[in-house]
Amino acid sequence: MNAQAPSALRHLIAICQHERDWHKAILYARRLEETSGERQSLQIAHFYCELAERAQTHGAMQDAADYLQQAFVAHPKFVRALILRGRFAAVAADYT
């Protein structure tokens, strides 16, 4: 592994965040996790929440639910994902 790889990946993640390219941000965060051993689960969950909100905004509720599920897979107790799940349920009038 190149000694600069983790630093380069962090910069790529920052660029992806600025560009709102959440899919690439997830890819680079996973790669950073693999190469450096640094846990990126919180950041990955955040990126999935961004995708879920975008999907919900465009009326793609199944995609939003799928992205939210991926956020929980990345970080099971991620508070933002819990809040979004409640918000999505309220929008869908699912009070169960």
Secondary structure by P-SEA (a helix, b strand, c coil): cccaaaaaaaaaaaaaaaacaaaaaaaaaaaaaaaccccaaaaaaaaaaaaaaaaaaacaaaaaaaaaaaaaaaccccaaaaaaaaaaaaaacccc
